[in-house]
Amino acid sequence: MLGTALGLAYGLWCIGVLWLQPRSLLAILSFLAPCIVFACSWAWRQQRLFGVALGLGLPAALYVAYRRYAEQAELFYVAEYFTVYLTLCLWFATSVRTQPLITRVARRVHPLTPEMEAYTVKLTRAWSVYFLTMALASVAAYAWVGLKAWALFTLIVSPVSLLGFFVIEHLLRYYWHPEFERATIAQAIRSWREGVG
């Protein structure tokens, strides 16, 4: 509940600063903060010195880039969103060649029949298509309707579509494959962390 409230508050804050001061350093930092924190925490887990270097280097590089490209600040937002979603697309898509990501995670929750495994492969592909679609749609939204509409797309339409994908897939999974054992959200999250770690 607290996480949802904080996420909503963060989304409203980002929409506010993007609408009122889209080219300000505050707006850029507000929007890019989760990505920077994620990158730095990942680097810290790999090697602490790397995490510290990234924690200092990323904000410094962002400041230098901002000083140079402040008049085109909206490109920071578009590039960040596009890069994150394209990376997710490639992560899921390339895993199909070896061991599909969803298959790896599902094996930690369920013993898989061949039909269930085939479903997880298709689901991995579906997620990669979803991420690619969102990446391209974000660029199209910016190019056709501008920054303010793009902000609404990325901060409202995007998370709602993500939730919708989860809910629809959950319902279809048990309709198409009732043999899947029911798993709690906590089990799924734990398996996801272990499966992709």
N, C-alpha and C positions, 0 to 999 in steps of 0.2 A: 504493500500500500504506500509506504513512504517512498519507495523507488519510483512508483508510478507518478506520485505527486511531484517529486523532484524532476523527473523527466518532462512532465507537463510544464512545470515552471521554467525549466531550461529552454524548452521549445518556444514558449511565449516570450521569454527574454530575447532569444535570437531573432524572432520575428520582429520584435520591437526595435532592436538596434539596427537590423537590416533595413527596415522601413524608414527609420528616422535619420540614421547616420551610416549609410551603407559603405562609405569609403573610409570610415574612421578605423584606427588601429584597434579600438575596443571591440568593434563589430567583428573584425577579422579574427581577433584572439578568441572572442566568445564562440564563434562558429568552429574554429579549428581546434579549440582546447581538447575535446574528447579524442580526436585523432592523435594529437601530440602526446596526451597522457597515455593512450594505448601504446603508441610506439615506444615511448620511454619506459613504460612498465615491462613491455615485452623484452626490450634491450636489457633492462636491469636483471630480469630472470635469466637471460643468456649469460651475461657477464656484467658485474656491477660497474666496472670502469666504463664499459660501453654505454650503459644506462645513464651514467653521469655525463659522459661526453655528449650523448644525444640530447639529454635534458638541457644542457647549456647551448649546444650547437643549433638545435632546431629553432628556438625562439630568436637567437641571434641572426640566423639566416633569414627567418621570417621578417625581422625588423629591417634588415638590409634590403630585402626584396620589396618591402612596403615603401621604404624611402624612395626607391627607384620607380615603382609602378603604382603609386598611390592613386593616380587618376584612373587606373584600370583595376581597381581593387576587387570588383565583382568577379574577375577572372580567378582570384584565389579561391572563392567559394565553389565556382563551377568545376574548376580543375580538381579540387579536393574531393568533392562528391563523386565525380566521374571516375577518378582514380581508385577510390575505395570500392565502388561497385564493380568496376571492371576487374580489379584484383580478386574480389570474391567470385566473380564469374569464372575467371581463369583457374582459381583454386579448385572450385567444384568440377569444372569441365576437364581439367588435366588429370584429376584423380580417377576419372573413369577408365583411363588407360591401364592403371595398375589395380588399385583397390578403391572403388568409389567411396567417397567420404561418408555418405549416408549409410552405406553397407557396413563400413567399419564401425560406425557408432551403433547401428541397430544390432550388430552381433554382440554388443556388450549388454544389451537388454533382453534380446530374444534369441533362441535357437532358430535359425532361418531355414525354411524349406527352399527348394529351388525357385518356386513361384514368388516367395517373399523376397528372396535375394534379387530376382529380376525386377521386382517392384522398386527396391531401394536404388537400383541402378537407374531406372527411369526417373525416380524422384531426384537423384543427384543431377541428372541432365535438366530436369525441370527447374531446379533452383538456379542452375547456371544460366538458363534462358531468362529467368526472372531478373537476375542481377544485371544481365546485359541489357534487357529491356529498360530497366530503371536508369541505367547509366545513359543510354541513348535518349530516353525521354527527358532526362534532366537537361541535357544539352539542347534538345529541341525546344523545351519550355523557355530556356534563357534566350535562345536565338529568336523565337517567334513572339514572345510576350514580355520579355524583360525580367529584370532582377526581382522585383516585388512578387510577381506571379511565380517565378522560379523558387523563391523562398517559401511560399505557401506549398508548392509542390513537394519540396524536399523535407519540410518540417511537419507537414500534415498529411498530404496524400501518400508520401512514401511510407511512413510508419503504419498508416491505416492499411495500405495494400499489403505490407509485410504481415500484419496481424491477420488480415483476410486470407492470405496464402496459407498460414499455419492452420487456421480454423477449417478452411475448406479441405485441405489435405488430410487433416485429422479425421474429418467426417468420411471422406471418400476412402481413406485407408481401411477403416473398419467395415465399410460397406463392401468394398471389393475384396478385402482379405480379412474376414472375421477371425481367421486363425491367428492373427497377430495378438499376442498377449497385451493386455492393457498395462500401460506404464504411467506412473505418476509424473508430473512435471519435474519434480525433484530428481527422480531417477533419470529422466531424459537429459536434464542439464548435467548431472554428474557423469553420465555416459558420454555426453558430448565433449566435456572437458577432458575426460580420460582418452576418448577415441581420437581426438585431434591433437593431443599433446605429444 
